[in-house]
Amino acid sequence: MKKIVVLIVFLVFLPSPIFALNFDLGIEESISGYFYEEEDNFLEKEEVKDYYWESEMIIPARLSAENWKLLLEPKILVDSEGISQGGESTRDSRRAAVGVREAYLTFLQQKLKVCAGYQIADWSITDMVSPSDNLNPLDLTLIPDWNRRSVPLVTAHYGYDTYLEVAYKPFFSPSFLPIYKWEKKETGIKFLEQKGEEDKAQFAFRVGGILWDMDWQLSYYKGYTYSPYGEVENLPALLSKTKIKPEVRPRYSEQQVGSIGLTADTVAGILVRAETGYFFQDKGDNFCQYVVGTEKNWQNVASFGDKFSFLIQFCDEEIVEKDKKIMPLIDFRRIFRDSFLIRSHYRFGRGSHWKIKIRGSYNLKDYDSFWEPALEWEGDHFSCELGIQIVDGPEKTFWGEYRDNDCIFFKSKIKF
């Protein structure tokens, strides 16, 4: 198992007043449950439960002394399907039962900030889909609840309003691919386990600043995609016309990405965000992706102290060069092409703990969609949420593949 050598080096060379550390310890416990419709699904001839639950406990600890800060967030994750297994490893293709959400050391000196360890580096300008967001692979175990996967990174940020940031990722880490009811099965194809043959370090940098009251950002990434393609391993046997199934192994293409993003506060407090990026891939299509959207917040809409927020984005792409030599599997970055994405919530009046919210997407070309309305109660140390996930679309569209996965879900979190 590969370890974070850089983090260990930083710990060894901590400044001498180690006993002057400020210490803060907390605990977070979350439980989520999903209850699906009792319908046949694409996992034919397999018995799949119509419910799924998971529980996660995180113990965040923060230590600081002078210019140094240490964040440790060990976690334990269990679920009803036994998906989470073993300990944390950069090469794992499934969630770890015992691991970390984030664990890194930070050094601060005026305009300079250096971090090393398991991190989530969010460089995105737009919400949900961002051409600048490439450093962290994804956790797609349950597709609607996707998250970034924490991985070993060394980052250095210099500046305030105008800044330069570089990131170095020494190890390749694959995305956690969909499983349980979200695993896509292809008839007549045998899928093999990921081998982890990708072993090159990855690098990225970004520069940004303020121009004409607009925040701007330029970024560059050289590394791997976070969605795999399929490599057929028994091609000679297939060409011999023997009656065997194609054996396909998930692989990750090398890629280079250049992107630019802008954020502008326009009239009436409407915030406009826009990003575009060019993706040059060793295996896969070369394409240009663009995202543009607006968001607006209101207060005292229906009663004193209430808040209403609305965000809408449009995402699409232009294929520059198509690669017909590979087998595409799932490319989460591109499932929202030609789509509107919406996120909105309404918090009731002053002093209220209740909030109603909705998020979703609709594809203008394929007519498939995902919607998640929910009701949330949020206190100082406890929150809970009850909602519905509605998946719809024609066959052979992305969300249409999962149209039997409508569910009612419940989430709760305790935090001290």
N, C-alpha and C positions, 0 to 999 in steps of 0.2 A: 504494500500500500504506500502510495506516495504521500509524503508529509510536507508541511509548509516550512521549508528550510529558512526562508526569509524571516518568518515570524519568530522562530527559535533564536535566530541571531539577534533580533531586536530585543528579545527578552533577556538574553545574556548581557547585553550592553546597556541595560537600563541605568539611568543615573543613580548615583550613590544614595540619595535620600529616599531609599525604597520604602522605609517605614513611615514616611510622611504621606503615604497614599490616602486619598479620600476614597471611601468605599460605599457602594450602593448596591443592594441586592433586592431583587423582586421575584415574582412568580406569576406565570400566565398559564391558565388551563382553558383549552377550547375543546368543544365537542360539536361535531356536525353529523347530521343524519339525513339520508336521502331515501325517499319512498317512491319507487317507480311504478308506472302502470303495469298491470299484469297482462302483457301482450307479448306475442312472439316477436323476437328481434333477430338481427342478422347473425347472431352467434348460434347457428343451427346445430342441433344434436348435442348441445351443451346445456347443462342445467345451470342457470344463473339466477341467483337470488334477486328478488324485487326490492331489496333494501340494502343500503350500505351505510356504515357509520365509521367515523374515525375520531380519535382523541389524541390531542397533542399537549404536552406539558413542556414549557420553556422556563428556564431559570436565568433571567438576564442579570449579569453582574457587571458593574462599571467601576473601574479604578482609575484614578487620575492623580498626577503629581507633576507640578510645574508645567512643562510643555508636552507631557506624555499622557495619553489616555489609552486604556485597554477595555475593550468590550468583549465579553464572553456570553454567548447565548446557547448553552447546551440544551438539547431537546430530546424528548422521547415521543415517538409516534407509533400508535397501534391502530389497526383497522380490522374490519370484519372479514376481509378477504385475504388477509395475510400478505398484502402487497408490500408493505414496509418490512425490510429484512436487514439484518446485520448492522455493521457500523459504517460510519462515514468514509467514503472513498471517492476520489475524483473520477474514477473509471466506472463507477456503478451506473447501471442503466435503470435502476429502480430506486425508490425512496429508501433512505436508511431508517431503521427503527430507532437507532441511537446515533445522533449526529449533532450538528449545529445549525442554527438559523444564520447567524453571523458570528465571527470570532476574529477580531483584528486589532492590531496595535496602531495608534495614531501619534504622529509627532507634529507639533504645531510650532511655527516660528514666524511671527509676523504674517507675511503674505503666503508663506509656504505651508502646505499640509500634505504629509506623506502617510499613507496607510498600507499595511501589509497583513494579509490573512484572508480568511473566508469572507468575501464581501458581495454585496449586490450593488453594482454600479449602474445607476439610472441616468443615462445621458439623453433621455427622450425629451422632445419639445411638445409633440402632440400626444394625446391620450390614447391608450389601447393599442394603436399601431404607430410605430415610429421607425423610420429608416436609420436613425442614429442609435437604436437600441440593439447592440450586437454582442456585447461582452459576456452576458450571462445566458447560458442555455435555459430552456424552459422546463417547468414541471407541468406536463400535459396529462397527468394520470387521469384526472377528470377534466375534460376539455373546458367546460364553462368556468371552472375555478382555477384556470391556469395562473401560474406564478413564475417569477424568475427563480432559478436555482442558484444558491450561493456557491461560489467557487473561489479557489485561491487566486488572489490578485495582488499586485503591487501598483498603487496609484499615487501620483504626485500632482498636486494642484497648486498653481502659483497665480496670485492676483486676486482682485476683488471684482469690480465691475468689468474690467478687461482682464482676461485670464487665459492661461494655458494649462491644459491637463493632459497627462500621458498615463497610459495603463499598460501593464505587462502581465500576461497570463501564461505562466510557465507550463501548465499542463492542459491537455484537452479533456473536457468533460462533456459527455453526451446529454441530450435532453432526456427527461423521463417521458417515454412515449405512452399514449393512451392505453388503458387496460380496463378490465371489468366490462361494463356495458359500452364503454367508449372505444374499445379496441376494434379496429377495422379488420375484418376477415375477407380474404380473397379466395374464391372457390378455385381449387386445383393448384394452389400455390403453397409451398411449405416455407414458412419464415424461420430463419435461423437466428440465434442469439447474436447480439453485437459483439464483435471481436475486440474493438478498441485499437485498431491499427493506426488511427490518427495520433501522431505523437509530437507534432511541431508546436512550438510556443507561439502565442498570438500577441499582437501589439495593436494599440490604438492611441490616437491623440485627438484633441479638440481644442479649438480656440474660440473665444467669444467676447462679446462686448456690447456696448450700447451705441447706436447710430440713429440720429433723427428720432429719438424717443422710442426706438425699437430695439429689443434684445435680439442679437444675432448669434449664430453658432455655426462653425464649420468643423466637420469631423471626418476622420479617416480610420478605417479598420482593416486589418489584414489578419485573417485567421480562418476559422471554419464556420459553416452555416450552423444554425441550431435546429434545423429540420433535416432529416435524412433522405437519401434516395436509395433505391434498391439495386444491389449488385447481384447478378445471377451467377452463382458459383459452379453450377453443373452444366454450363452451356455446351461443351462438347458432347455430353450424353444426350442433350436435347436435340442437337443437330443430327445425331445418329438415328433420330426418329424412334427411339425406344419409349415405351409407355411409362415414363416417370414424371413426377411432379417437378416443376421448376423450383430450385432452392434459392431463396432470395435472402441476402443478408443486408441489414441497414448499414449504410456508410454515410460519412459526412464530407461534403465537398469543401475544398479550400475556396476562399472567396476574398475579394477586396471590395470595400464599400466606401464611397465618398458621398457625403451628405451635407446639406445646408438647411438651417431652420431659422424661422423668424417668429417673434412674438410681439404684438402691437396692441396697446390699449387704445381703442378707437372711441367714437362718439357714444354717449350714453352708457359708458362703462362696459361696452362690449369688447371682450378680449378675443383677438384673432390669432390663431396659431397655424403655421404652415411649415411643412417639411417636404423635401424631395431628396432622393438618394439613388445612386446608380450602383447596381450589384453586378460585379463581374465574377462569374463562378467557373471553377475548373470543370466541374461536372454539374450540368444544369443550365437553365436559361440565363442569359444576360438580360437584365431588365431594369427599367427605371420606375420606381415607386414614388407616388406623391400623395400627401395627406394634407387636407386643409379643413379647418373647423373654427367655430366660434363658441364662446361660452359667456354666460351672463348670470349674475347673482342679484336677487332682489330681496329687500327686507320690508316688513310691515305690509305684506300683500293682502292678507285676509284678516289678520289680527296683529296686535302690537307684539313685536319681538319675533314674529315668525320669519323664516328664511326659505327662499325658493331658488334653486340652482338648475340651470339647463345647459347642456353641452351637446353639440351636434358636429359630426365630422363626416367628410366624404373621403374615401380611399379608392385609388385605382392604380393601374400600372400600364406601362407600354413595354412590350417585349421587343428587345433590340435584336437578339439572336436566340433562336430556339434550339434546344438540344434534344434530338429525337433518339439518342443512343442510350439513354438511361431509363430506368423504371421509376417514375415518381411515386413516392409513398404519401407522406403528409407534409405539407409546407404551411405551417401555421401562419407565417408572415403573409402569405398570399391568399389566404382563404377569404379575406375581406375586400378583394378587388371588386371594383364597381359597386361598392356598398356604402350605405349610410350607417353610422354608428351613433348611438344615443345613450347618454347617461344623465339622469335627472333625479332630484330629490326635493322633498318639501318637509321642513321641520316646523312643527306646530309652535304656537306662541311662546312667549317668554316663560321660562321655568319648566316647559314641557320636555319630557324625555322621549317623546315619540317622533318618529320620522317615517315617511313613506318614500319609496324610491323605486326606480326602474332603470334597467340597462338593457341594451339589445342591439341587434344589427339586422339590416334588410338588404338583400342583394337585388339590384335593379335588373340584372340580366338573367340570373338563375331563379329568382323569386323564392329563394330559401331564406329562412329567418330564425333568429333566436331572441327570446324575450324573457326577462326575469323581473317581474314585479315583486316587491317585498315590503314588509312592515317591520320596523326595527325599534326596540326600546334600548336606550343607552343611558347608563348611570355613571357614577364616578369609578366604580370598580367592577361593575357587571353590565353586560350587554347581551341581548338575544335578538334573534331575527327569524321570521317566518315568511317563506316565499314560495313561488312556483317557477319552475323552469319549463318553458314552452318551446319546443323544437319542431320546425315544420319546413317542408320543401319537397319538390319533385325528386324522383329517384335520380341517382347519379349526380346530385349536387352535394355540396359539403354537408350542410345541415340536414338535407334530405336523407342522407345515409343514417342519421340518428333520430329520425322522426318518431320512433317508438320510445324515446328516452325522456318523455315528459315526466316531471316528478314534482313532489312537494318536498321542501327541505326545511330543516331547522338547524340554526347555529347559535351557540352560546359561548361566552367568554368571561372568565373571571381574571382580574388583573390587580395585583397589589405591588 
